[in-house]
Amino acid sequence: MNAAIRCLLVLALLLGGCARGDGQPASPASHCHHEQFEGAGFIVCAPPKATSLRLYAARRDQPPYRHFRDLGLSGTKIAFAMNAGMFGLDGRPIGLAVADGKAVHAINLRDGGGNFHLKPNGVFLVRQDGRAEIVDSSTYRASSDIILATQSGPMLVIHGQLHPQFDADGESRNMRNAVGIGPNSKPVFVITEDPVSFGKLARFFRDRLHAKDALYFDGSVSSLWDPADGRMDDFTNLGPIIVALR
């Protein structure tokens, strides 16, 4: 074998392995990363853009989405997915839900017990122009330009202030997930890696992520699907789910 042929063979091998080093295409990067705050772990997920978000919330005439696998979506199309909003025993939303610009459930302003009714609760919404907002449920106004909305509670951060009923670090500790609006007006989703109080979660959004508003999603059912990291939580039944597409 002459020198020219040997050089061509070496070049072919190098080019064939440059995608990932083993001849396979490079894996997509995760849209989530890990952070530590006040001795607890948090996973922070940012969608490619707000308009890449989709809400899956079942109407009365639809079977509910109880697990990520029920969405029927390929992991190659998913940046991440997370449970997002209060729901009843049947897995359907009990508060406002707007999916693809269509109302699935009306706003819920009733009083009651539990986290959802620890007023103020709030609505996370995305408009057609890509603006993402979190608003107090009592001030929410329906609009034709809202393409996604989900109601949950309580609000964690309200115009830069912590919820007035939170202790600094209360005794109720749980795995929790939530959404906030960062200083660039872009949404950021968080799920904890350790049991934390409402106060600590709220401070993480305000002090670390500099979120002006943040809304709690859930506790014991908090679940994440991060295909790039090989994670798909499947330990409990879910309700409404937010998906960030690539």
Protein Blocks (a to p, Z undefined) as FASTA:
>chain_A
ZZklmmmmmmmmmmmmmmnonopacddddfbdcddeehiacdddddfbfklpccddddfk
bccdfbfklnopafklpmbdcdeddddfkopafbdcdeehiafbdcdfbdcedjklmccd
ddddddfkopacdddfklgccdfklcbdcdddddfbgghiacfkbcfbdcbdcddddddd
dfkopacddddfbdcdfklmmmmmmmmnopabdcdfbfmloccddfknopacdfbccddd
ddddZZ
